[in-house]
Amino acid sequence: MPMASSDKRKQTGKNRAFIQSLGHAWDGLRALFHYERNFRKHLAFGTVAVLAGLVLRLDVNEWLWLMLAIFLVLIAETLNTIVEAVVDLVVGTTYHALAKRAKDVAAGGVLLAATFAVIVGALVMLPALSRWF
């Protein structure tokens, strides 16, 4: 059954076309950027790393590691946001130890990814920086 244009945002079934899936994915990225302060911070740090990589003229392998680290952090932050939203949906404003654990573990995943990114950044940027001197 086709949806009326006013019901577009209230879809409950599967997407019928790739472009529809793409639209929902884009909506999700916009929501991440708009509502999640930490996602914006990670995106800003990733942008700074990319700019530094351009200045330092990284080689292809260095770019691959750098981009892997950046996207891993962004994906971890996305998954953290999903966990927080689902937990909040289930428990509301009441405290539950398992809800806290789920949120803490998701945040820990972001911390692991960010630590990996810092290590990769150091391993890639420091030698590239030393080539300048």
N, C-alpha and C positions, 0 to 999 in steps of 0.2 A: 504494500500500500504506500503510494508516494506521500511524502510529507509536504504540508503546506509551508510556504516560505517563512511564515511567522513561527512555525514549530521547529525550525532548523536546530536551535540550541537545545531542544528537549528530546533529542534522539535517544532511544533506549535499545535499539537493535543494532545489528552489524552494519558496517559501512557498505554501501553498494558499489562504490567506485574508488579508485586510487586517489583521485583528486579530493574526495571527501575525507579520506584518511589523512591526507596531507594537510588539509584544512584543520582537522582536529589536532594534529601534531603541532602545527604552527600556533594554534590557540594555547596549547600546553606550554610551549616555549615562552609565549608572551606572558602567560600567568606566572611562570617561574621568574621571569625578569621583573614583572610588576610587583609581585607579592613577597618574593624571597630576597631579603637583604644580603644574606650570605652568598646566594647565587650571583648577585651583582658584584660582590667583592671578589669572588673567585674569577668571574669573567674579567674584571679589571686587572687582577694580577696576571691572568693569562694573556691579556692584551699587552701588558708591560713586558712579559717574557717574549712574546712574538716580536715586539718592537726592538727589544734588546738583541734577539736573534738576527733581525735584519741588519742592525748596526754592526754586529760581530761577524756577519756573513757566515753563518753556520753551514756546514755541508749537509748533504741529504740525510745521512744517518743521524746526525745531531738533530735535525728537524723532526725526523720520525720519533725519536725519543721524547723530544720536547712536546710535540703534539699529542703523543700518547699520554704523557703526564697531565697535560692541560685537560684533555677530554675525559680522562679517568676521574679527575676531581669534579668536573661538571656533572658527569654521570652519577657519581657517588652523592653529590648534593641533590640531584634529581630524585634518586632512590630514597634519600633521607626525607625529602619533602613528601614523598608518597607515603612512607611509613607514618610520619607525623599526622598527615591528613586522615589516613585510615584509622589510626589509633584514636584520634580526636573524634572521629565520626562514631566509633564504637563506644567509647567510654564517656564522651562529653567532657564535662568539667570535673567529674569525680576522679579521685586518685585511685589508681590500681597499680600494684607493684609490677605486674607483667607489662602494663602499658608503659611504665617508666623504663623497664628493661628494654623493651622494643625500641623506644626512642633513643635511649642511651647507646644501644648497639648500633643503630643506624648512624648516629652522630660519630661514634667511634670509627665506623667505616669511612666517613668523610675525613676524619683525622688521619687515618692510615693513608688514604689517597693523597692528601695534602702533604704528608711527610714524604711519601714517594716522590711527589712533584718537586719538593725542595731538594731532595737528594739528586734527582735527575737534573734539575736546574743547575745545581752546583757542579755536577760531573760534566755537564755540557758547556756551561758558560765560563767557568773558571779557566779551563784550558784555552778556550777561544779568546778570552780576555787576555791571557798571558801572551798570546801571539801578537798582541798589539804592542807589547813592551820588550 
